């Protein structure tokens, strides 16, 4: 199959899976904000973020290695899957020994989640296992099965959420239990549908497993630094401003996830294509990146312009002030997506250490900026710190990866697009008179600037996809 057709086809199938799960965030927002208080929603955010921080340690980062090694025709698929499962099980068993320590932490912000720490541990294990199974299925290029799992996960999450939050009125515990139960159902489904038990073996190739783990370990630092850049601000906002303000900040992250949705759908397919079409990589990257950055920037411009309206529709009145943090978070999300694209080059060339270094520098900048900006500007200070940090990481990766893969991209266009988004953000935050007119002009300017690449999207979508 033509590589562009394959990318579009895989993107469409991954889109079914990702869209169904991500749109769930928006479908359930009115429910969450009506049955949970700002403080409760803030605590839930801290629990999920704490779990996401723990996952790379209890898996030794192997989740990130599965797609790279699983797609490699030279690697034994059974060995890849078994290494991930056994490593995670052993590390989690060891990690459980720390449970008594966490239960006795009372100082905020970690004190907010200590009463629920058992649920965080269960969330970590089920989430890690689901990620391992899903990534392995994706690495075997069972794309349709991967998409079906996403749909089933969406249905089970909705069912368990309604049951636990509305029916049983379990509050914080009910929210986390819904995720745990949904992940567990997903693991069971994938084991049965993909016959994953046949991929488990006790006869591990120790040398291959060691190579996989050595590749994965630097990615622990990468993932932790990614967590620091994306999630540490939640803990700092809770610490400096309280859990109610963090609840608003948590809600404000939901609208920018539309960009993550668009990017995530594409990146799932792109990682497969980048590895399997390695021989024609430079030209492939050039054309695809041009389309990718166009969609991301135009999507961001539209989201900033409609931030107030989206907040009004999606959340209860008590959470409406969250809109004011969205424009900066949307700008930050743009560069989160961009740096992820350049991170694909590190994955392709197996340069996990280089990926780690860029994230360490970005994470350090994020912590320093949070400590400076949050006391001055509250949650918007955290959003600004996240934006600057992502931009720093993007800049480092964009120029560093030139030595690994020479493909063409326009720095001028990216900077002009960024200036338009920043102008939109200032207009929204200051609530200038006639702001809607100014926002419309900015969106139109963004579309005109990227019109040529929009035609590129049209040409790609015109490709006739063969039946799969």
Number of C-alpha atoms within 10 A of each C-alpha: 8 10 14 18 17 17 22 20 21 21 22 16 20 26 23 17 24 25 20 20 22 21 14 16 18 19 12 17 17 14 17 24 20 15 15 18 17 23 18 20 25 27 27 23 23 25 24 17 19 21 21 20 21 20 24 24 19 23 28 22 27 29 26 22 25 27 25 23 24 23 21 15 9 8 14 17 20 20 23 27 26 20 24 25 19 15 17 25 16 12 14 20 12 11 14 13 9 10 13 11 9 16 15 11 15 13 10 16 20 19 16 21 23 21 15 18 20 16 17 23 20 17 25 24 23 20 22 28 23 21 18 24 25 24 22 29 23 23 21 15 17 13 20 17 20 24 23 18 22 22 19 18 25 22 16 18 24 19 13 21 27 19 16 19 21 15 11 11 16 15 19 20 15 20 22 23 21 22 21 23 20 24 23 18 19 26 24 13 19 21 17 11 11 17 11 19 13 9 15 18 15 10 9 15 14 11 9 16 19 12 11 22 21 16 21 24 21 19 27 25 22 24 22 23 24 22 19 24 25 22 21 23 26 25 23 22 28 25 16 17 15 16 26 19 23 30 27 23 32 24 27 26 18 20 23 23 19 22 22 20 18 20 24 21 22 21 22 21 23 22 21 21 20 21 19 16 14 12 9 11 18 13 12 17 21 15 17 17 19 19 19 22 23 24 19 20 26 22 20 25 28 18 22 28 24 18 21 18 13 16 23 16 13 21 20 16 12 12 22 19 16 24 24 22 26 27 32 27 27 31 28 23 26 24 25 24 22 23 21 17 23 23 20 19 22 21 19 19 13 16 17 23 17 19 26 22 18 22 29 21 15 24 26 15 20 27 20 12 19 26 17 14 18 21 15 12 13 19 29 21 22 30 29 22 27 32 23 19 27 28 21 21 24 24 17 19 24 17 11 16 18 13 7 13 16 13 15 14 15 8 11 9 14 13 11 13 22 18 12 18 28 17 13 25 24 13 20 25 15 10 12 11 9 9 15 15 10 17 23 15 14 20 23 14 16 23 20 13 16 19 13 13 21 18 12 16 18 11 10 15 14 10 13 10 14 10 5 5
